[in-house]
Amino acid sequence: MKTVAIIKYGFAAIGLAMLAGALYWYQHVKTFVAGASVAEGTVVELVRSQSGSDSPTYRPVVRFSANGQSVQFTSSMGSNPPSYDRGEKVEVFYKPSNPQDAMINGFLALWGGPLIVGGLGAVFFLVGAGIWLGMRLKGQRDDYLKAHGTPIQTKFQTVELNRSLNVNGSHPFRIVTQWQDPVTAEIHVFKSNNLWFDPTDHIKQQQITVFIEGNNPKKYFVDVSFLPKLAS
C-alpha cells in the first residue's frame, strides 16, 4: 500500500510540477516575443541529434543580421522529419541587447516546449488523481454497503493472487467466497478487496459475511474485518 500511495501522490506531484514549469515556460516565451526585435533569417544547416535508440531529430541552424553583425544560433526544438529546409527563409525573434538569444517565429519553435511539458504534466497528474479518485469512490461505496447493505453468509472457497495488478513485481491477494441465492438458485462468486499480505493462515471460519446492495449481488463488499491489520 505504501507503493500505491507513492505512485498516487508522486505522479500527481510530478504532474503539478511539470504543469507549473510549462506555465512558466509559456510566460517566458510570451514575454520574450513581446520585447523582441524581428529580422529575416536563413536556415544554413540542420543539426542531427539522437538520444539512445530514439529516432534522430533535426534542429535548424539560422543565420541573420542584427545591429550590423551576422548572428547564428541553433534552435532548441528539433523534429523528424525536419520542419525546415536548408536555404529556407524564416522570421526570427531576438533580444536587442543579446541577439544570440533568438528564436524562430514558428509554432513548434516557440510553443512546442511548453506544450510537450504541459502535456506530459497533464498525463502524470491525471494518472495520480485518477488513482486517488478511484480509491476514494471505492472506499465510499464500501462504507455505504457496510452501513446499508444486506448481509449474507457466504462459503469460503480459496485465496487467489490478483494477477491483473502488479506493483513492484508483487500481486495482491483476494479472498474468494461463494453463495447460492435461495430464490433463484444461482451461484454467486465474491472476491474481497486487494490484500497486501497472504491471509490464508488467518482464515479460521468457513462462513464469511458479504454485504450486498438490496437484492443485487453484483454490488457487494466482502467483510474481512476478522483479519489482522497490516503494519504500516
C-alpha positions in Angstrom: 0.0 0.0 0.0 2.9 2.3 0.6 4.0 1.8 -3.0 0.5 2.6 -4.2 0.5 5.8 -2.1 3.9 6.8 -3.5 2.6 6.2 -7.1 -0.6 8.1 -6.4 0.9 11.2 -4.8 4.2 11.0 -6.7 2.5 11.1 -10.1 0.3 13.9 -9.0 3.2 15.9 -7.6 5.3 15.4 -10.7 2.4 16.3 -12.9 1.7 19.6 -11.0 5.5 20.5 -11.1 5.6 19.9 -14.9 2.4 21.9 -15.4 3.9 24.8 -13.3 7.1 24.5 -15.4 5.1 24.6 -18.6 3.2 27.7 -17.5 6.4 29.4 -16.5 8.0 28.5 -19.9 4.9 29.8 -21.7 5.0 33.1 -19.9 8.8 33.4 -20.5 8.3 32.9 -24.3 5.3 35.3 -24.3 7.4 38.0 -22.5 10.4 37.3 -24.9 8.2 37.7 -28.0 6.6 40.9 -26.7 10.0 42.6 -26.2 11.8 41.1 -29.2 13.1 42.6 -32.4 12.3 40.9 -35.7 14.7 40.0 -38.5 14.7 37.8 -41.5 17.0 34.8 -41.2 18.2 31.8 -43.4 18.4 28.2 -42.4 22.1 27.3 -43.1 22.3 23.9 -41.6 20.3 21.1 -39.9 21.9 19.6 -36.8 21.2 16.0 -36.2 20.5 14.9 -32.6 19.9 11.4 -31.3 19.4 10.1 -27.8 19.9 6.3 -27.3 17.7 4.2 -29.6 15.3 7.1 -30.3 14.8 8.4 -33.8 17.0 11.3 -34.7 15.7 14.8 -34.7 17.0 17.8 -36.8 17.4 21.3 -35.3 17.7 24.2 -37.7 20.8 26.5 -37.6 19.7 30.0 -38.5 21.8 33.0 -39.6 20.5 36.6 -39.5 21.8 40.1 -39.2 21.3 42.3 -36.1 22.9 45.6 -35.3 25.0 45.3 -38.4 26.5 42.0 -37.4 26.0 38.4 -38.6 24.4 36.3 -35.9 24.0 32.5 -35.9 22.0 30.3 -33.5 20.7 26.8 -33.3 17.0 26.3 -32.4 16.3 24.4 -29.2 13.5 22.5 -30.9 14.0 19.7 -33.4 11.8 17.4 -35.3 11.7 14.4 -37.6 11.1 15.0 -40.5 12.8 18.4 -40.3 10.5 21.3 -40.1 12.7 23.5 -42.3 15.0 23.1 -45.3 18.5 24.4 -45.9 18.2 27.8 -47.5 14.7 28.5 -46.3 13.9 32.0 -45.2 12.4 32.3 -41.7 11.4 35.1 -39.4 13.5 35.5 -36.3 12.7 37.0 -32.9 15.8 38.2 -31.0 16.6 40.1 -27.9 18.1 43.5 -29.0 20.6 43.5 -26.1 21.7 40.0 -26.8 21.0 38.9 -30.4 22.3 35.4 -29.7 19.1 34.9 -27.6 16.9 34.3 -30.6 14.0 32.0 -31.7 12.4 31.2 -35.0 8.9 32.6 -35.3 7.2 29.2 -35.7 4.6 27.4 -33.7 6.9 24.4 -32.8 9.9 26.6 -32.1 8.0 29.0 -29.8 5.4 26.8 -28.2 6.5 23.2 -28.7 8.4 23.0 -25.5 5.7 24.3 -23.2 3.1 22.1 -25.0 5.2 18.9 -24.6 6.0 19.6 -21.0 2.4 20.6 -20.2 1.0 17.5 -22.0 3.3 15.2 -20.1 2.4 17.0 -16.8 -1.3 16.6 -17.5 -0.9 12.9 -18.1 1.1 12.4 -14.9 -1.4 14.5 -12.9 -4.4 12.7 -14.3 -2.9 9.3 -13.5 -2.2 10.2 -9.9 -5.6 12.0 -9.5 -7.4 9.1 -11.2 -5.9 6.6 -8.8 -6.8 8.8 -5.8 -10.4 9.4 -7.1 -10.9 5.7 -7.8 -9.8 4.6 -4.4 -11.9 7.3 -2.7 -15.0 6.3 -4.6 -14.4 2.6 -3.9 -14.0 3.4 -0.2 -17.2 5.4 -0.1 -19.1 2.6 -1.9 -17.7 0.1 0.6 -18.7 2.2 3.6 -22.2 2.6 2.2 -22.6 -1.2 1.7 -21.3 -1.9 5.2 -23.8 0.6 6.7 -26.8 -0.1 4.4 -26.2 -3.4 2.6 -27.9 -6.7 3.2 -25.5 -9.1 5.0 -25.4 -12.7 3.7 -23.3 -15.6 4.8 -21.1 -17.0 2.1 -18.8 -20.0 2.0 -15.1 -19.5 1.9 -13.5 -21.0 -1.3 -9.9 -20.0 -1.7 -7.3 -17.3 -1.6 -6.1 -16.1 -5.0 -3.5 -13.8 -6.4 -4.9 -10.8 -8.3 -2.5 -11.1 -11.3 -4.3 -8.2 -13.1 -2.5 -5.8 -10.6 1.3 -5.6 -10.4 3.1 -3.2 -8.1 6.9 -3.5 -8.0 6.6 -7.1 -9.2 4.1 -8.1 -6.4 0.5 -9.2 -6.8 -2.1 -8.6 -4.1 -4.2 -11.4 -2.6 -8.0 -11.7 -2.7 -10.4 -13.9 -0.6 -12.9 -15.8 -2.8 -16.2 -16.8 -1.4 -19.4 -18.4 -2.9 -23.1 -18.1 -2.2 -26.2 -19.7 -3.7 -29.2 -17.4 -4.0 -32.1 -19.3 -2.2 -34.6 -17.6 -4.6 -33.0 -18.1 -8.0 -30.7 -21.0 -7.0 -27.9 -19.1 -8.9 -24.3 -19.4 -7.6 -22.6 -16.1 -7.0 -18.8 -15.7 -6.5 -17.5 -12.8 -4.5 -13.9 -11.5 -4.3 -12.6 -9.3 -1.5 -10.7 -6.1 -2.0 -7.0 -6.4 -2.6 -4.9 -7.5 0.4 -1.2 -6.9 0.5 -0.4 -10.0 2.6 -1.4 -13.6 2.4 -4.5 -14.1 4.6 -4.6 -17.9 4.3 -3.4 -18.7 7.8 -5.8 -16.2 9.4 -9.0 -17.6 7.9 -10.4 -20.0 10.6 -14.1 -19.9 9.7 -15.9 -21.3 6.6 -18.6 -18.6 6.7 -17.6 -15.1 5.6 -20.1 -12.2 5.6 -20.7 -10.3 2.4 -22.8 -7.1 2.2 -24.9 -6.8 -1.0 -26.9 -3.8 -2.2 -30.5 -4.7 -1.7 -31.2 -7.8 -3.7 -28.4 -7.1 -6.2 -25.5 -9.5 -5.5 -23.5 -7.8 -8.3 -22.8 -4.9 -6.0 -21.1 -6.2 -2.9 -18.5 -5.9 -0.2 -16.6 -8.8 1.3 -16.2 -8.2 5.1 -12.6 -9.0 6.0 -12.6 -7.2 9.4 -11.7 -10.5 11.1 -8.2 -10.3 9.6 -5.3 -8.7 11.4 -4.3 -5.3 10.3 -1.2 -4.9 8.1 1.5 -2.9 9.9 2.2 0.4 8.3 
